[in-house]
């Protein structure tokens, strides 16, 4: 999912030093109930099989749950001198018109009643803050990006300095 200003990067392309980097990893308090729910599910499935076959559900379900929780927290945000990278989406900083750090309430409003269906959104519910990046690109229908961030003020500063 890339928007305006997307630039392919070659394998040997030199990248500028990042001004901001963060990962929206899944918090520990989500791992506990997630793996517990997977264990209960495996127990329910395993009850139908006697002996060692009952453990197969644990061998399958628990690693799948762990992979799912890891996958939810894989999003990395990087700002360097030229672009903003959010997972595999890339935005050239020359298309950034305005950057607004959002608190949890403003983020909820922007993603709910005031949402634009054409906006690009990377949102994690366990991350309270976010940043709205308003675009200035006549060739792109995307009006803005909303990106969850644990450090929205720092991310906004890095985007503005670009």
C-alpha positions in Angstrom: 0.0 0.0 0.0 1.9 3.0 -1.1 0.7 6.5 -1.9 2.0 9.4 -3.8 5.7 9.9 -3.8 6.4 6.2 -3.8 9.9 5.5 -4.9 11.3 2.0 -5.5 14.4 1.3 -3.6 17.1 -0.9 -5.0 18.9 -3.6 -3.0 22.1 -1.6 -3.0 20.5 1.8 -2.6 22.1 3.9 0.2 19.6 5.1 2.8 19.9 8.3 4.8 20.2 8.0 8.6 16.7 7.7 10.2 15.5 10.7 12.1 12.7 8.7 13.8 12.2 4.9 14.1 9.6 3.0 16.1 7.9 -0.3 16.0 4.3 -0.8 16.9 5.0 -4.0 18.7 2.3 -6.0 20.5 2.4 -5.3 24.2 3.0 -8.1 26.7 -0.4 -7.6 28.3 -2.0 -8.7 24.9 0.2 -11.8 24.6 -1.0 -13.2 27.9 -4.7 -13.4 27.1 -4.0 -14.2 23.5 -1.9 -17.3 24.3 -4.3 -18.2 27.1 -7.2 -18.2 24.7 -5.2 -20.3 22.2 -4.4 -22.8 25.0 -8.1 -23.1 25.9 -9.0 -23.6 22.2 -6.3 -26.2 21.9 -7.6 -28.0 25.0 -11.2 -28.0 23.6 -10.0 -29.4 20.3 -7.6 -31.9 22.1 -10.4 -33.3 24.2 -11.8 -35.1 21.2 -8.6 -37.1 20.7 -7.3 -39.7 23.2 -3.6 -40.1 24.1 -0.8 -38.3 22.3 -3.0 -37.2 19.5 -4.7 -34.7 21.9 -1.4 -32.8 22.1 -1.4 -32.1 18.3 -3.8 -29.2 18.8 -1.4 -27.5 21.2 1.5 -28.0 18.7 -0.6 -26.4 16.0 -2.7 -23.7 17.7 -0.1 -22.2 20.1 2.5 -21.4 17.4 -0.2 -20.0 15.1 -1.4 -17.7 18.0 2.1 -16.6 18.7 2.7 -15.9 15.0 -0.5 -13.9 14.8 0.4 -11.8 17.8 3.9 -11.2 16.4 2.4 -10.3 13.0 0.1 -7.7 14.6 3.2 -6.0 16.1 5.4 -6.1 13.0 4.7 -2.5 11.8 7.8 -0.3 11.7 7.8 3.5 11.2 10.9 5.2 9.9 11.5 8.8 8.9 14.7 9.8 7.1 15.6 12.9 5.2 13.6 12.1 2.2 10.7 9.8 3.1 8.3 8.3 5.6 8.1 4.5 5.6 5.2 2.8 7.4 5.6 -1.0 6.9 5.8 -1.3 3.1 4.2 2.1 2.3 6.5 4.9 1.4 5.6 8.6 1.2 8.0 11.3 -0.1 8.3 14.1 2.4 7.9 16.7 -0.4 4.2 15.7 -0.5 3.7 16.5 3.2 1.6 19.7 3.7 0.9 19.5 7.4 1.6 17.2 10.3 -0.7 17.0 13.4 0.1 14.9 16.5 -3.1 13.3 17.8 -4.0 12.2 21.3 -6.3 9.2 21.9 -9.5 11.2 21.8 -8.7 13.1 18.6 -7.5 9.9 17.0 -10.8 8.2 17.8 -12.7 11.2 16.3 -10.6 11.2 13.1 -11.0 7.5 12.6 -14.7 7.4 13.5 -17.2 10.1 12.7 -14.8 12.4 10.9 -13.1 9.7 8.9 -12.4 10.1 5.2 -12.8 6.8 3.4 -9.9 7.6 1.1 -7.4 8.1 4.0 -4.5 5.8 4.4 -4.6 4.4 8.0 -2.2 2.3 10.0 -3.9 2.0 13.3 -3.1 -0.2 16.3 -5.8 0.0 19.1 -3.2 -0.6 21.9 -1.3 2.5 20.8 -3.0 5.7 22.1 -1.4 8.4 20.1 -1.2 9.0 16.4 -0.1 11.4 13.7 -2.1 12.8 10.9 -0.1 13.6 7.8 -2.0 15.9 5.4 -0.9 15.5 1.8 -0.3 18.1 -0.9 -0.3 16.1 -4.1 -2.8 16.8 -6.8 -2.2 13.4 -8.5 -3.2 11.5 -5.4 -6.7 11.0 -4.1 -5.4 10.2 -0.6 -6.1 13.3 1.5 -4.1 12.2 4.6 -2.4 9.4 6.4 -3.2 8.5 10.0 -0.4 6.5 11.7 -0.5 5.2 15.2 2.6 6.2 17.2 3.7 5.8 20.8 5.7 9.1 20.4 3.5 11.3 18.1 5.2 14.6 19.0 8.6 13.1 18.1 7.3 11.6 14.9 5.7 15.0 14.0 8.9 16.8 14.6 10.9 14.4 12.4 8.3 14.8 9.6 8.4 18.6 9.9 12.1 18.8 9.8 12.1 16.9 6.5 
